[in-house]
Every structure is written in structure tokens, then in C-alpha cells.
Amino acid sequence: MPAERLTVRDPSEVGRFPGAAPPTRVELVIQKDVDKKQEEGRCRRWFKKMCPCCCKRQNSTSNGVTEKIVKPQVPEPTPTPGPGKPMPENGEAKEMEVFTLSVCSVDLLSSKTGQNRVEHHTDLYDGDELIIRRGQTFQIELELNKLFKADSDKLHLDLKTGPLPMVSKSTHVIVPLVDHLEDERWEAKIVEQNGNKIKLSINSPANAVIGLYGLSVVIGSERCEGSKTYDFNNKIVVLFNPWCEEDTVFLDDEEERKEYVLNDTGRIYYGTEKQIGARTWNFGQFHEGILNACLFILEKSDMPPSGRGDAVNVVRVISAMINSWDDSGVLIGNWSGDYSDGVPPTAWSSSVEILKKYHSSDGTPVAYGQCWVFSGVTTTVLRCLGIPVRSVTNFQSAHDTDVSLTTDVYFDEDREPIDYLNKDSIWNFHVWNDCWMARPDLPPGYGGWQAVDSTPQETSQGIFRCGPSSLNAIRSGQVYLKHDTPFIFAEVNSDKIYWQKKLDGTFEQICIEKKAVGHCISTKAVGSDERADITHLYKHQEGSEEERIAVETASRYGSKPHVYAEAKAEDVSLEVKMEGEGPRMGDDAKLSIVVKNLSSEPRQTTLHSQVAVMYYTGVLKGSIKKEKLPVELLPNEEKTIEWVLLYQEYQNQLVDQAALMLTLSGKVSETQQVLANQTTFRLQTPDINITPLGEAVVGKEMGAKIIFTNPLPRTLKEVVFRVEGLGLQKGHEVVVGDVGGHATVTLTEHFIPTQPGPRKLVASLDCKQLTQVHGVADIVVLEQ
């Protein structure tokens, strides 16, 4: 079939190209005039704006911003001092002549129903403060005493948080004025100018420090090296952002965000596994005064403000601050039955009164709390700060006091309990929290739900706190991964072991109860008041080989590593191999599992395999395939098992980066050796091919052919190409539309190089079904 050729003057004119058999070849020709002026680097443009005395500004034309800047022809008013600080004193006329521009007012556009609060999902918070989420743009409006002139006036914003703001610690942020906003940095851009008023769009990075910031405006002039700072006592609250993909607390399911961030009421479960009760709890994270109370808790902790950008750090600190031990935190724990000088734990049904009382008393701990109260308050604080979280109840919850990762019961020679040794216990139920986040401090695959417990039970690094601990690590027995994973593992999956004292004073095992703890782990279901059982997230099916492997793996890192029979030998090896660059997108994914018997005797095992989709942050989205692979090995035999994941099994499951994790585990029957392996791989995407056309000379038109072939047997929807080359042409989008299965798209770019030397023309493809597709061509541009 001949190629179809279109000349595209406007992206909206590009048609749709569904696939056909045989595959269709599509050619698009993009013609776009390019400014012939020499483009400057972004850093140099910023430097010119901030210090025009050192860099004379050249005349320039529009740089292609999409926002319309309106500059009415109005006479310039006589310069007058603004109401901000500092002010000129004693009629310093000379200074006034130099600083002709001043700030009259700052409008944070912080109305609950305004664009900022609605777009940042903070419109539910009480009050009219500007509350934003990091990694997302917001707008403010400045009223000046005269027309702002970009070629002669200098302006930037100052944001400060904490008692001693420092640029080096990201607690003092200098926000420059730029022509184009870019991700992952603080920047501001004028998006609207109407007389003396300018509207700024401000961008923040997804790892910004959260908390309360003070905002001031710094004004300068081309005619002087100095500057003036205008402080109108404007305050901005920055929160975590589960809606931002770059934020470590990103949660990609909107219904789950509504439940775990925005829902201000919930259910907390109690009782026994056979008589599960439920009570409604008012979290009230948006209630009047609660945000200020949560910020007060952060201030009262010993955490430096610079550490508030790390969600793991914040959660760990909140875990310590919700209980009063060590740090005069929010709640005093009391299990005595005597609550005469406070409120009984069972009387609370809301976090609001507790937090407001703590804040109004300047940090006097509130009496009294037990586990469900600690959990309810923790849910409130973390949701208020923007971290997805839920309250979780574990029935038959073990309390391991000696890090043995077992629940131990000791008897004397006559089988009478030895009370002074029997310190471990099993609670009818215990309530803690799960919070959602990536774990860049752990290996890939351990992000997602993390257990955190604010109830004071045991110290962690000398402080009563617990977590965050990866549920994936707990489930697999990887208790060496921080934080406090051994303790939480024991709560949900330890064996209850009975010991009897012998005549020589030593103890021997007389019984092991393998299903004694960790039943009916419960949380409120998403979008309803039903109970959701999430036991499977904390442990494999009770009694399965995978669950037994996890228990024995964990025990090796406890204080009694020999409580289970050790492997008689470790003579079987397990390895996963990948051919070439690995599986390609659109094909079946094939890996090789190599199992080798290093002994002179036969060996037998069953490998349990599970493959899960993984975000690039290491968070597992969910399992897409499980199977059991029986393996029998002759003496000294090496066996290769071809593992295959069909395209149909993953085609609708992938997320950005197309990463997967294969987990293998097993136990050798003859020796009890435990086998385990985790392999991360991604499905390779095709490159975009870029071929330069014609001679590359400054000021002379040339072209480049861009070719992409859809590797999938399915149609790519709403395909957009982004093309850019510094010194070659400005970045722009080409809307292609739908591209059929295995179809080929060809674009031909026409442009005029503006800078000599080695240059790179880059192109990327954007569509929901396929990510990480890009290409580059090296072009050497000659002088004219």
C-alpha cells in the first residue's frame, strides 16, 4: 500500500490512521516557521532577568508561550511606594528614583472555591488560606504601582519555612521568574498582565519540603544592583501530593485517593476474630484548626524542617509523636482500667477534639488512648498532610518482646507456666495503620502499603515508634528491611512455641502452634462501610509452603535463629537469566530459570513463581500471574526452565516504564534448603528513528525524517509526538491520532538551524498504551 502524505499546518488538522492488513505506512510533513534569532539557554535568560546590569538585554520576540499576555496602552502612573516592607524613610528621593517599581498588594487566590484550592484538592480544608500540594502549579496575583517591564524590572519570590531557613537545606526557596516552566523545580512565570496587575504561575518540585511557608516578593531594577523585599505576611501551606506521579506518595487510583486521603470518616474494627465489631470514627482532617494542629505536631518534633520532604521520615516521626512517651506527644496510653483523671479510651469517637485540645494546650498530652485511638489520630494527621493512610485491625495479634520472631510460652519441669519468662502475649485485636508510599530507601518491589504503629509497645532506635515497614517485606519474611519489620512480622505471622524446662536448666520445644496469630486483618473497604479482609497482603495462605518459607526465613534474623530445623545442606542454586536486552514490548516475555544440583545425590523441589507489575518507584501494582513449577534434579544436574509470560497476560496491566518483578521461592525436600530469587525486568520499547535530510548550515532550511513502528498488535490511541532541538528548532507537539497495530508513522520535520556546532534533535512519543519511546539524531551545524 503506498504511503499517505499529508502536509500539516496545524496539529488539529492531522487525521487518524487506524491499522490495516497489511500494515499501513503513514507519512506526515510538518512545516513550521522558526525564529531565526539565536536562542539562549534557560539559565542565561534567568540570569539576565535577575542581573541585567551585568548582561545587556537584546531585543527578542515571543518565545511561543501559550498564555496570552495583555498589555493595555495606559499611561504610566507616578511611582509611589508600596505598602510592603521595607519602606523608604525620611523622603529618600534618590532611592525612590532608583526603585520606581513597588508592590502594592499580593493576592494568593486562596478562596476555597477558586482554581488553586480546587485543582490541588484542598478545597475541603477549613478557612481561606492558600493550601497547595507539591509538584503542581498554582497562581498568585501581584498589584504593582506601575506597568511591569520585563526588559528592565527584576522580580523574584522568596519562600521560607522553619526557624532558620537556608537555601542549602531547601527551607529558603528563591523562585526565579522564567519564560518557560519546567518540572521538578521552583519557578514562576507571568501568564497574564493587565495594567499594573500580573498573574504568576508558580511551579514546585515533587520533593519539596512540606509545611508552612512565608512568602515575600523581591523587586529590583536594571539601574541598580540592590533590591527591595515586600512582605505582606502571606502564608502558604505545602502538602504531599498523591495526585502527582513524581511524588513518592502518588496513588494512581482515584477511588482510593478519595477513600484514603479525602474521606474524613471511617470504620475501625475491634473484638475477636469470631465476633468482629465495628465503630465509626470521625477523622476530621479538614475540620477547623486540624491542619494547624498537624503542623504544630511537626514543629514540636525534633525533626528538622529540611527532613519534611521525605515521606518515610515524616511517617516515622508522626508514629512517635502520636504517643506521649519520650517526646510529650499527643496521647497518653492507659490500659489500667482507671481513667478517672481523663477521658476513657472507649469514649472517644473522633480525632478532632483530641488534636484541638493538644494544640490549644501548647502540647500537653491528652488522656487517654488505646490502640484504636492512636490509630484514628494517626489516620487524621497523615491524611491531613496528604499521605494516603488507613486504619487496620489485626485479630490475635502477637506482641514479641525479645525479637525472637516467635511467640514463646515457657513451662517448668512440671509443665506449670513460668510467669517471669512469659512476657510475650497475644492481643485479641490490635489496631495500627497502613500508609502508601514508594520506598526509595529499600530495594525495588517494597514500596506500596507500609505498616506504621503509633501505639507505644516497644522502642525503635530508643524511641516508642514503629514503622513504616513494607507489607511486601513482611509477607515474604524479609525482616532485615527497615523499619521495625521483625516486630510487625511477629504480630501477624509468628508461630506460638511451647517450651519446657529440663533438669539441666535448658529448654526444649514440646509443641508448635502454627496458626495462632494474625487472623482476619481488616480495614474499611474503598467507597463503602463494608469490611475488607487484607490478610493476604500481610501473609501467604496459612499453612502453605510459601508461608512456611517466610516464617523460617524471618526466624533466621531473630534472637533464636535455630528454632527451626536448619538445612542439612545448601547445595542447590537458583538463577534467572535473560537473553540479550530482554523481552520486547508486544511479544511474549521469556526468561530462563536455571536450577543446579551441586551434590552427588538427587534433589527435588517445587518453585512458586509470581510476576507482578511494578512502578518505577519500586511499588508493586499487583500480581498478574502465579504458578508452581515442580523440579527434579539428578546428581550434579543443571536444569533450565523456560518461563513465559504471554502478551495477552500483561497487555492491559502495565504502567509507566513497563517494569515487572518475578519472584521465585521454594524448599528442597531432601535438605530443607530454602530457595529464593527476585528479578526485575522491563519490556523493551522500540526507538524512534531520526534521519537528517540535507546539509546542516546556520540559516539554511534542512529536514529530518522521523519514523516509528507500533510494536503492538493493538491500536495506539491519541498518539502525540514531541520534537525539539536546541539550536535547531523550538519544541512543539504533533498530534497524530490513532496508530494501528504494527503500523508505521513517518514525520518529516523542516527547520532552520540557528546555532553552529554539534546539536541533537530529539523526539518522543506520548500515548497511554506505550511509554518510554524516544529517539535522537546528532547533527553538526556549520557556519553560514
Phi, psi and omega in degrees: 000130180292153180290147177264129186246126179233142171259119187256114176269331182220135182305331182290345181276351185285132182276189180252145186232082178292154181287159178214170177243122359292168184306143181270138176256125184243132178239130176240138176247120181257122177242124183211127178295143182237136177302133183271356180289154180288125180282150180248155176293153183298319181298320180294322178297318179296319181297322179297320181291321184281332183217069182291343178299326184272338182231110177292134183276134175267157176296140180217159178256179181301142180261021172084025178290149183275333180285138181274128178257116183262124179236088180297148179279091179236147179295142180289130179287160176294130182304132176226150181291139177282170182279356182286183180242149355281161180251150174295140182244152173056035175061046182286083187297323182297318178295321180296326179294323181287310182266073182286336181267134176218163181260124179271321181198160176233125176250115182281357179050053190257013179303143181302329182263003181280174185300316184301305185293322181292312182294332181267006179055041177239014183287348179276342180293143179292149175090175183244032173286160173276109180243116184235165175248141186293158179078017185216142182284151173217167186240147168223164182233133179248136171253122182254171180275352178202176180297131178281128180246113185296334184277348181229338181263144178245141181207136168210167181252149174243129174238131182226139177222149180087168184288335181223077184298136179222135178299320183294339181252012178063020175260349168239112185249125173262116184259104183282159174269125184231169178276329182225132176281138176236157181288162171063033173199157174281123179207158176226148181219138175285120181249348178203136177225123182224100185063235181272002180259137174232140176255130180252138168258124188243134181249142176237151178284158182284356176245019181300149175296132179271161178132196184266125180247146167262138183246133172224159182247132180249124183245139176223184181217151179295339186271359183211150180281340184280181179206165178237141179252129179249118183243113180254020180059039177277135181239140178231132176257125179252129182242168171295159187228092178292350178270352183260122184298332183277347179282141182293344179261015181302131177234120193272359181257118184297321179295323177289325175297319178298322182284310192268355177237314190263341181285124184258008171227161181196190181233138176237133187259150184206180177103224177232168183297335179263350179221072184279122176256160180224142175229143178280138180234133177267104179287315171063035184294343181259001184292156179307128176086349185286319178299316178297323178295320180293319177294325177297320178299318178298317181294324183285337178288168179274002182290127176294148181305329181295340180273358185279001175275348184260113183298322179300315181296316181297315180298319181295321179292317179298322177304321179283324187281342180286333174258156189274348180298144173075318195225018182052050180285194194291311191240140173267126177280141180209119178240019186279337186093348178256109181238027188297333181260019178199197179263128177301141180306325182289347183276340180286143171222011184207148175275341190298307182299321181297310183292320180293322178294318179296317182291313184293336179268013179058036172095026173276123183304145183265138179253131000226167177224153166232186196305318183291331177288315176303317181294316181299318179291322177299317177302316180301310185295315183290320176296321179298321180279351176103010180262123178300133185204156177214154174274137186230137178244129177249123179267143188058062186265121184278149174239101182272119186262347186236017177057032178276345185062023171226157173258111192255137176236124185250137176238154174275190184298334180263013180061036171261139181301139176262098191299320185290343177264338185275072181267336176292152181213165175234115180280146175304318175205156175215138184247130173222207183224151164249132172238153187254128178190159169286157177235078180297345178275357180240166176298159178303145178101354183249013172277185182101221181290135180233133178276135177220136186230121180264354178287128182286109178239301178229155179279152175232115186054040174085001182232145178285098179199166181203124177096184002283139181237131183294127176297327178294324177290319178299315184297324184264359179080016180276068189284354178280354179273133183287159003246134172061029180297324179300318183296315182288325175302314181297326180298324188252342189213020177280152173274146175267115186247130179260131183240143175238138180284134179264172182298332181275005177093349177274171182242147175232150178289133176244345180194144173234124177256110191270349183236039187273334188231163173075065181243147170050048179296123196231149172210165178292138179290154178291125173079005178208173178265013178286158176273132176252127178270118183244025180305324183295340178282337182263336184203153173290167181307131184304128177088351179288162180297324179296321179293320179294322178297318180298316181297314183288327175296314181297319185299333181295340182256008179264185181282352176232070187293345184254020182292333176252156181301128180282157178297135179291330178201156176235077188242017175241130180251152182227129183214145176246128182243152182232134182274129177061226180275001177100180183299150180250146179302135179095344178256167170294137179274125183236128175231161179246126176259117183254118178245127186235130175265114183266004183256172179263015178235155180293152179227149182220138178206168171235120179271129175262119182248143177214130177243134184231147174285139185228135171286160181295341179283355181096001178278130178274128179283318180165158181283140179242351178198134174229145175200163176249135183238100177291137182229126174239129185239132172283168178306130177060021181272144172246128182236135178251125179252123179277116179261131186231133171244112184292149178304319181296337182279337182244352191302326182254013187250342191288156173238183180311143180078347176051045181266147180224155175231125176259123179247129179238140174210155180184171178224132180285125187299318188284330188240351185066017176294133178269130177251136180208143178202137173235128181233124177260134177212162176231157180275120185294134177257153182287154175275156170273129181268125180239124180239117177295144179239123178087177183278138181265104182225139179302129177084359181246132182293140175219182182219174175208134179263129182243121185236133177221136177244126178295119182279351186265151176279010181239162181283134172274128184263139172052055181285135176230133173258142173242127186234136180202148174208111180298126183082358179245304177197158180287153177292140179205167180253147173236111180276116183263322183099216182273140177236120185293166179303127179063013179283157180246134177247134177236125175246144173238115180269138173242129183205168181239111178302141180246347181226138179281169176101184180289129182229162178232129173259121184242148178221145176222156180248140180232120171197161186291329187277346187212127179233171179058044175248121183204170179202163181212147174231133175273127182231126176262115183264129181268154173294152182290000000 
